[in-house]
Every structure is written in C-alpha cells, then in structure tokens.
Amino acid sequence: MKKFINIVILTGMTLGSLSCNKLLEVDPKQSIDSNTALGSQEAIDAAVNGTYARLREVGLYGRDLIAIPELLADNAINTGAGNRLVGQGINQAGSHIQTETWQYCYYINNQANLILEALDTYDGDEAYENNIAGQLHFLRALVYHTLMKAYAYDPTAIVEPSDRGGVPIINQGVLNTAQIDFTARPTIAEVYDFIYSELDKAISLLPANSNKIADQTFASLAAAHALYSRVALYRGDMAKVISEGELAINTSGLSLASTDQFVNTWRTDKNPESFFEVAFVLAADHSNTTNESLRATFTTRMTASSTTTVSHGNVVLSEELYSQYSENDVRKALIMPGLGSNSSRWEITKFVSRSGINNIDNVPVIRLPEVILNMAEAYATPGSAVYNESAARTELNKIRERAGIGAATYSGEALFNDIILQRRLELAFEGHRFFDLKRLGRDIIKESGNVQHGDFRILANIPVREARPNTQVEQNPGY
C-alpha cells in the first residue's frame, strides 16, 4: 500500500501551485497518524471524513455556495455592513463565485481520486469498499456539477460565441503539481457525460437502505438519485429528471412535513427533508467563523428569538422577493425584521444556531422540495418527452398546499412560471436562484442594475493561476 493518510488529508491539488497554509486541518477524530497507510478501515474512514470536511469551507457550503448565488440574482441585497461580498451584490465584473470554490472543489476531487486508487489494492470487506467508493463518486459528481454551474454554460442555455467549454476533468490522484496532466477544457457535454457516469457508479455501489436514509450527512443511494435529478434538470434531460426524482423519493423514506411543522424543519439539528447536508461540528476545522458564517451573513441575530444585535447580517432579502410571499404563506414565518441597523430590513432565519451552538448549523445541499419541483418543471417544460401539465400541477401543488397557499389550476406558460416562482420561494437563501436563472437563459432584473444572460458576468472568472497559457485552460470571456 503506497497511499498514506497524510497524502489524502494534507495534500489538495488544483490545476496550479497551491499554498500549504490554505489546506484543511481536520478534527483529530477524523484523522489518524500520518504514517499509517490506507490499508485499514480506520485509515480509509479518516480519509473519507477528511474529504467530507472540505465541504465546510467558506468557499463552499460554509458560505459562498449558499450566499453568493442569492446576491448575484434578485433575491438578496448587500447592506454593505462588514464590507463582505459587496461586489457580488452589484454584479461587479470579477465579483462572482470566488477562487476558493474552484480550489476546494479540486481538493475534494483529488482526495477522492487518491482514496479510490487506494481501494483498488485494499484487501477488505467488499460491501464496505463498495460503500466508500460509492460515496466518493457521489462527491466527485457534486463538485464537478458545482464547477460547471459557476464556470461554464448550462446545456439548456449556451451562449455560443462565448462558450469556452466545461471544466478540466482530473480523474487520477496527484501528489504534486508536476504530476498534473494539463489538458484543454472539454466540451460541456463531455463533462456532463462524466458527471452522469459518476452518478451511475455511485448508484451501482451505494447500499440499498430499506427506504430510509440512515444519516443524511453522508452520501446515500437516495441522495445520489436526488443529485442525478438536479444534474439532469440542468442538462435538460427531462425524462431522467422524472425517473431519478421518483427513485430518490421512493428510496429515501422522506416526506414533506405538514404545514404547521414546516418552520420546525428549520429549527432542528438535521432538516428532516434533506437528502444530503453538510455537517458542521464544534471543532478546530470548521470554517464558519463569527463574521463569515451563514448565520452572521444572513442575520443580525444569534438565534431566532434573539433581541440583541450580534452580527452584520449584510445579505438580506430584496423587497421584490419579500413581496412575492403571500400573507398566509407559512414560508414567510422564516423571514423576520433585522435588529439594530437592519431593523427596517428583512432577514432569513434558516441558519440561526438551531443546533444550540453558534455558527455550526448543518447546511442542506439537496432537499425533498427541490426534487419535487425538479419533477414539476420537467413535466411542464414545453416540447419535453415527458410533457404533462396534469402531472406538473400535481407536483407543484404538493409544494403550494404544504406552504398553505392552496392548489393552483394554471396551465401553459402560467403553470411553468408558477413552478419557477415556487422554486424561488421554497429554496430562497439556499444557493439556487442565480443558477436557476442562468440555466433558464433568463436575464437578472434587479435594482442595482440588470444583467442580461449574454453578459460575460454570467460566468465566473477562472482563477488566474489556472488560466495561464501553459495550463491550456482557456479563460472565460471578459476576464
């Protein structure tokens, strides 16, 4: 066995040279002696836990993948307090998903690659090995789709003159930059083929769970199907959206909470409607600091009942978003007036120390309502192989009736638009809105200035060190 745990946990490679002091230090409970080879279950578990831990970074689910898509779109405004993410709020050129997101996605990819290679020579229990490999393929699919959403066009809304392709696929582990095989950016379709293949592998390897998710902070068969439904929606593969969505729901054991219990789903340690969420723990490795956590970013409160201002709460609801909620919409109960300088602004309270400890709320990545809305949209998309307005209304009304706003009888364009509206209201401040507008080819209409879909600012700029000529990674237009 040649792979060592320190390689997996302490080595993360993107496409260029990296600074060692940016690498994640994992909780001692998730690491073992650095001289121990990946030849035992203990060592592999520690390496895998270290890979999951990367998801907690501020550049990923610690803040940026949740907050920035709200700011780039029309859901949020930045008050300017604390001088964080100000450029994103006004779609300033160069202010988009940040460099750290690219960096940590490739860290996770490399760690997964190294562990998968170690599993090739691991002589242990086959069921255990398959489960671990399935989780790693899920994580690779997740990070590659994250990269594609930020740095490439979606297959459903490509601006041909500006298309530079997808993101580099690196499916072999590296221990130093000299080992990286630099290639040009593959096509968008090629990267989506790769993501599909990763999800197919995950689904074939992850154990059946008897219609119940054992722990939503780890990848599961149901979570893989749910992610597949999302990826297929971005690809415009509507038949796959439906088939994978149904499998996700049928294998998960999840159901929508009742209307009167909805708010409580956002007041428990783990959201009972989550297929997969990123776990935050009270340890030295979590990156949700006082000023950069989602709680501090979205609210001036410590908890939902707080009356004392404790943070900037610089990312708040736009008045336009707030106005879209009807008075009897239960989802509106998660929106509260801010404190102090935010007393005249509306704050979301989905992340308010619900675990009882400040700044370590779990972050849902895929929830049941998203999968239901994926299916509704697929059924309502004109020209799709599964177009069925009756089925679309059935899925849509599951969300509407749970929200307490009653069933809809829309058809045609009105039906489709209400599905997109309910998606906006249901998933607000969970990191979806900008990416939904982008994949739909819609312009962003906002008070600070509209951004047309053909504008170069729709795509993030690939980090400069990755786009040097010798890497063959072509920069996106406008940067």
N, C-alpha and C positions, 0 to 999 in steps of 0.2 A: 504494500500500500504506500503510494508516494504522496498522496494528498494529505496535508496536515491541517488541523483545525485553525491554526493561526493564518494560514493562507486564505481560508474561506471567510473568516470573520474580519481579519485585519487588512485584507487586500481587496480593493474595489477598483476596477479599471473602467474608465470611459474610453473614448477614442483618442484621447491625448494624454499628456503628462498631468499628474494629479499631485495635490499637496497632501502629505501624510496626516497633517493635523486636522483634515476635514473628515477623516474616516471615523466611523461609528465605533464607540466603545460600548460593548454590550454589558448588560447586567451580569454579575457573576453567576447568577442562577442559569444563565443562558450560554455560558462558556465553560470550557474546561482547560486544563493545562495545555499550553501552546505546543508542547512537544508530543502530544497524543495524536496519533494518526487517525484518519477517518476509517477505522476498521472496527468500530464498535457502535452499538446502537446509541450509547450515551454521547459519543462524539458526533454522530450524524444528527441526533436530536438538537444538540447545542448549535451546530452549524445551521440547521434549518431555522431554529428560533432566531438566530442572528440575522437571517435573511428576512424573516417577517419583521424584525425590529427596525430594519431600514425604512419600512413604510411609515414610521412615526416621524421621520424627518420633517422639519418645517417646509422644505421644498416639495414634499409630497403631501401626505394626509395630515401632517401636523398643522398645516395652514393653507399652503398655496393652492393645492388642487381643489380645495373647497372654497376659499375666499376669492381668489383671483378671477375665476370664471363668472362670479356674480358681479364683480366690478367691471370687467371688460364688456359685459352685456348691459341690460337695462334694469336689472333687479336691485342694484346697490349703488350707493354713492359713498364717497370717502369724505369724511368731515375734515380731514387734514390733521386731526389730533395725532400726535406722536410721529408725524411725518413718515408713515409707513404705507406702501402701496399706493401712493398718491398718483403716480403716473398711470397706473392701470385704470384708475377711476376716470381718467380723461382720455384713455386710449392713446397716450403719448407714444410716438414712434420709439421702439425699443423697449417699451414697458409692456410686458406680456407675461406668459409663463416664464419663470426665471431659470437661469443657468443651472441652479441646483437641481431642478426637476430632471433635466437631461442627465446630469451627473449621477443622481441616485437611482434613476431607472436602470442605467447601465451597470451600476454597482450591483443591484439586485440580480440583473441578468447574469453577470459574471459569477456571482456567488452560486446561483442556481446551476450554471454550467459546470462549475468545479465539483459540486456535490453530485450531480448526475454522472459525471465521469468517474467519481469515486465509487458510486453504486455499481458501476459496470464490473468492478472487481470485488465488491462486497460479498462475502460468503455468509449470508444470514437468512433470516426468515423471509420467504418470497412475498407473503402478504404485506409485511412491514415495508419491505423495499418498494413494492408497487405503490403503497400509500404515499410514501415520501416522494417518489418520482412524480406521482400524480399531482401532489401539492406544488412541486417545483414547476411543472408545466403550466399549471394554473397561474402561478406568479409571473412566469415569463409572458404568458398571454396578456395578463393585466398590464404589465409595464410597457409592452410593445404597443398596446392599444392606447395607453396614456400618451406615449410619444407621438403616435400617429395623429391623435386628436389635436395636439399642440403644434406640431411642426410640419404637418402635411395636410393636403386637402382630403376631404372625405369622398369616398367613391360616388356619393349621391350629389355632390356639388363641387366638381372640379373646375377651377378657372384655368382653362387650358394654357393660355400664354404664360401663366405664372407657375405652372406645375413643374417642380424640380424632383418629383418622385417622393418615395417614402423615407424611412429612416434605415440606417445600416443594420443589417442582421448579423449578429455575432453569436454563433451557437457553439463555440468552443471556449473553454476557460483559459484565461491568461494569467500569468504571474507577474508580468512586467510589460511595459509598453512595447518593447522590442518584439514581443510575440504576437502583437495585434496584426491581423491581416487586413490592411485597409482596402476597402472596396468603394465603388461609387454607390450612390443611393439607388436601391432597387425601385421598381415601379410601385405605385400604390397597391395595385392588385397583387403583386408578389408578396408584399408584407402582409396583406390580409390573408393570403393563402397560408402564410407561415403561422399567423395567429390562429386560424382555423385548425391547422394541423396540431398546434399546441393544445388547443381545447379538446380536440379529438383524442389526443394521447391522455390528457387529464381524465377525461370521462371513461376511457377504457381501463384506467389504472386505479382510480379512486374507489374505495369500497362502497357497496350499497349500504344505505343506513336505515333501512326499515322505516321509511317515511318520516324520518326525524333527523334534524341537524344536531349532531352531538355538541358541537362548540363552534359558533359562528365566527370565532376569531382565527380559525384555521380553514383552509380550503376544504370543501366537501364536494360530493357529486352534485348536489343541488346547486351549490354556488357556481360550479363550472357550467352547468346548464344555464343559469341566470346570466352569467357573463357572456355566454355564447349568444343569448337572446339580444343583449346590448350590442355586441360587436356586429351581429347580423343586421340590426337596425341601421347602424352607421354605414353598412355596406349596401343597404337597400335590398337585402336578401329576405324578403318578407315571409316567404314560406318557412325559412329557418327561424325567423323571429317567433313564429307561432309554435312550431314543433319544439323548439328549445324552451320556450316560455312554459308550455304545458308540462314538459318534463321537469323543469325547475320546481314548479308548484307541486306537482304530484309526488316528487321525491323528497320534498322539504319538510312536510308537516306544518308549514306556515299557513296562517290565515290572517285576514285583516282584523285588527282589533275593532271592537264596537265603537260607535261614535262617542259614547261617554267615556271610553277608555283611551281614546286617541292621544290626548295630552300625556297620559301616563307612559305611553310608549317612549316618550322623550324625557322621562324622569326616572328611568331605570338604568342600571349599570350597562346592560346589553339591551338594545332595542329588539323586542320580540318579533319585529317584522323584518329583521335583517337576514339576508343570506350570508353575507360576509361583512365583517367590520374589523377595523384596525384597533387592536387593544393597546391602551396606554396604561402604564404601570408607574407606581411611585418608585423610581429608580434613577440612578445617575445617567442612564442612557436616553431617557425620554427628552424630546426636544421641545415640548410645549412650555416654553418659558413664560414668565408673567406677562411680558409685552407682546409675545408672538403667538400665543395660544389662540385657538378659535374663540374661546370664551372672552379673552381680552380684546380680540379683534372685533367681535360682533356685539359685545355688550359692555356696559359700564358697571355691571353687577358681578358679584361673586356667585350668587345663587338666584333662583327665580324670585325668592322672597326678600332679597337684599334691599335695603333702603339707603345704603351708603355707597358712594362712588368709589370704585377701586381700580378702574382701568379706563383706557381711552375710548373703547367702543367706536373705533374710527370707520368701520364698514357697516352701514345701516341701510334700511330699506329705502328705496326710492319712493317718492309719493305716488308715482304711477303704479308701482307694484302693489303698494298698500291699498290703493283704490280698487284693485281687481278682486279683493276678497269681499264677499257679501257679509252682511252683519251676522247672519246665522251660520256662517262657515266656522266649524269647530277649529279649523287650522289657524284661524285668526287669534285663538287663545294663546298661541305660542309667540305672538307679537306683543311687545309691551313698550310703553314710553321709556326712554332712557332716563338716566339720572344726571344731575349736575348740568353740564353744558349740553348734554343730549336730551334734556327734558322735553324739548319740542320735536324730537326725532323718534322714529320707530325702530326698535331693535328686535332681532330674532332671538329666541331663548332656547334653541335646540341644543346648545352647548353651555350649560350653566352649572358646572360642578355637580352633575347629577349623581356621580359616584360618591359624593360626600367629601371628596378631596379636590382641591383647586387644580384646574388645568389638566386633568387626566381623563376626561371623558372619552370613551370609545367613539370612533368615527365610523358610521355606517358607510360602506362602499357600494353595496347593492341591496336595495330593499324590495320587498314584495310589491309595493305600489308601482315602482318603476317597471317591473316585469309586466304587470297588468297593463300599464299604459303603453309599453312597447307593443304588446299584442293589439291593443285598441288602435294604435297608429298604423300598424301593419295591415289590419283589416280595412282601415279607412283610406288607405293610400290608393288613389285612382290608378288603374292600369296594372296593379299588382296581381299576381297569380292567386292571391287569397282574398281579393277584394270582396267584402261582405259587410254592408252597412249595419245589418241587424246584429251581427257578431261584434262589430265595433262598438255599437251602443251598449251592448251587454257588458263589455269590459269597462267602458267609460263609466257606466252608471254604478259599477262597484265602487269606484273612487268617489263619485259625486254623492251617492247615498251615504257612504261612510262619513263624508265631510259634512253631512247634514243639509245639503243644498238641493236635494231632490233629483229625480231622474230627468234626463234630457230626452227630447224626441227629435233632435236635429238630424238632418241628412245632408249629403253632399259636402260642399265646402264648409258650411257652418259646423257640421259634425267634426270634420278634420280640425278646424280651428279651435273648437272647444277642447278637443283632446290635447292639443298643444298648450292651451291655456291651463287646463287642469294639471298637466305635467309641470308647468311653471309654478303653479300654486302649491302643489303637493311636494315638489322637490326643491323648493326655494331654499337657498343658502346651503345646498348640499353639493354644489360644484357642477351643475348641469347646464344652466341657462345659456351661457356663451356657446358651448359646444352644440347645443340643440339648434340654435340659430345658424351656426356655421354649417352643420350638416344639411340643414334645410335650404341653404342658399339665401337666407333672409338678411336684409340689412339690419344693423343695430340702430334703433331710434332712441336717442337719449338726450337729456337736457344739455349735457356738456358738449354735444356735437355728434352728429350721426356718422356711422362708419358703414360704407357700402360693402357688400360681400366681396366685390372685386378689389377692394383696397388691400394693399400689401400688409397692413396691420392685422389682418385676419389671421395670418400665420405668425408664430413666434420666430424670433431670430435664433438660428442655430449658434450655440456658443462659439465665439471667435476661434478659440483654440482647436475646435473640431472642424472648422471650415477652412483651415489653411490649405493651400493648394496641394501640399504633399499628402494630405489625407484623402483626397479625391471626394470629399464630402462637399457638394455644391451648396452654397448659401442660398437661403430663400430670397426672393426679390425684395428690393428696397432697403437692404441692410448692408 
